[in-house]
């Protein structure tokens, strides 16, 4: 079982990154409801969370440094990042 532990940890990091994308997606939808548009700014989305500072800290723990990219257009958004596993596995969420 010890031999599989690194693979399990890497899988967990990727799963956590996907959960993080889902949370950012929820904030994108909340931003749309409040402002009539999606956002390309993580700082702007953070203001909609219950604890903006912790939200930004958590993003830093979930995603590889500098990898988080937000794109928005009239009727949709895309969030792309790399998980913090050794492979920097690409994770992506498109909405709505």
C-alpha positions in Angstrom: 0.0 0.0 0.0 2.9 2.3 0.6 3.9 2.1 -3.0 0.5 3.5 -4.0 0.6 6.4 -1.5 2.3 8.9 -3.8 -0.2 8.2 -6.5 -3.1 8.5 -4.1 -1.7 11.9 -2.8 -1.4 13.2 -6.4 -4.9 12.1 -7.2 -6.1 13.9 -4.1 -4.4 17.1 -5.1 -6.1 17.0 -8.5 -9.5 16.3 -6.9 -9.0 19.2 -4.5 -8.1 21.5 -7.4 -11.4 20.4 -9.2 -13.3 21.2 -6.1 -11.6 24.6 -6.0 -12.7 25.2 -9.6 -16.2 24.4 -8.7 -16.2 27.0 -5.9 -14.8 29.6 -8.3 -17.5 28.7 -10.7 -20.2 29.3 -8.0 -18.7 32.7 -7.4 -18.8 33.4 -11.1 -22.5 32.7 -11.2 -23.0 34.9 -8.1 -21.1 37.6 -9.8 -23.3 37.3 -12.9 -26.4 37.7 -10.7 -25.1 40.8 -8.9 -23.3 42.5 -11.8 -24.9 41.2 -15.0 -21.6 39.7 -16.2 -19.0 37.1 -15.5 -15.6 38.2 -14.0 -12.0 37.7 -15.1 -10.6 38.8 -11.8 -10.0 36.4 -8.9 -9.8 39.4 -6.5 -13.2 40.6 -7.7 -14.7 37.1 -7.1 -13.0 36.9 -3.7 -15.1 39.8 -2.5 -18.2 37.6 -2.9 -16.9 34.8 -0.6 -17.5 34.8 3.1 -13.8 35.3 3.8 -12.0 36.9 0.8 -8.5 36.6 2.4 -8.9 32.9 3.2 -10.4 32.3 -0.3 -7.3 33.7 -1.9 -5.0 31.8 0.4 -6.9 28.6 -0.4 -6.5 29.2 -4.1 -2.8 29.4 -3.6 -2.8 26.1 -1.8 -4.9 24.3 -4.5 -3.3 25.5 -7.7 0.2 25.7 -9.0 1.7 29.2 -8.7 0.7 31.4 -11.6 -1.4 28.8 -13.3 -5.0 30.1 -12.5 -6.5 31.8 -15.5 -10.1 33.2 -15.7 -11.8 34.0 -19.0 -15.2 35.5 -19.4 -17.5 36.4 -22.3 -21.1 37.4 -22.7 -22.7 34.1 -21.9 -20.0 32.0 -20.3 -16.7 31.6 -18.6 -13.7 29.3 -18.4 -11.4 28.7 -15.5 -8.1 26.9 -16.1 -5.3 26.0 -13.7 -2.7 23.4 -12.9 -3.1 21.2 -9.8 -0.2 21.2 -7.3 0.8 17.6 -8.1 4.2 16.8 -9.6 2.7 16.7 -13.1 0.9 20.0 -12.7 -2.2 18.3 -14.0 -4.4 20.7 -16.0 -7.9 21.2 -14.6 -10.6 23.2 -16.3 -14.2 24.3 -15.7 -16.4 25.9 -18.3 -19.7 27.5 -17.6 -22.5 28.3 -17.2 
